[in-house]
Amino acid sequence: MLGPRQEAQQALFYDFSIEDHVPADHILRTTDGIIDLSGVRAHLA
């Protein structure tokens, strides 16, 4: 790696779970089982 070592890079990453923040009765949980987003996921990969 060229240049100085970047110690602050860890700040770019954080631990976040969407499961902990979306209520069980939220509409997104229902639509997740109905809408197929595999094409979008493949495109973004």
N, C-alpha and C positions, 0 to 999 in steps of 0.2 A: 504494500500500500504506500502510495506517495503522500508526502505532506505530514503534518503533525497528527499525532493520535488524538482522536476526538472522544473525550471521556463523556461528554454530555449526550451522546447518541442514545443512550438508554432512555432518555426522556421522551423519545419519539414513540416508544412502545408502552402500552399499558394493558392491564388485565381487565377485561370487560366481558361480561356475559349478557347477551341480549335476553336470555331466558330469565335472568334475575330482574329485568326491568319491564318486561311486557306482561301485563296482567293475564291470568289464565282465561278470562272471558273476553279478551280483546279480539276484535274482528280479524286482525292479521293472523291470528292462530287458526281461525277457520279457513281463511282463504289460502293459507299455506298448503293445505291438503287438497285443494281444488285446482289451483293454477300451477301449470308446469313451467317453471322458469329455468329448466335445464339448458335450453338454448342460450339464454342470457348468461348463465353461469359459465358455460363453455366459451362464449365469446369474450367474457371478461378475464378468463383464466389466461 
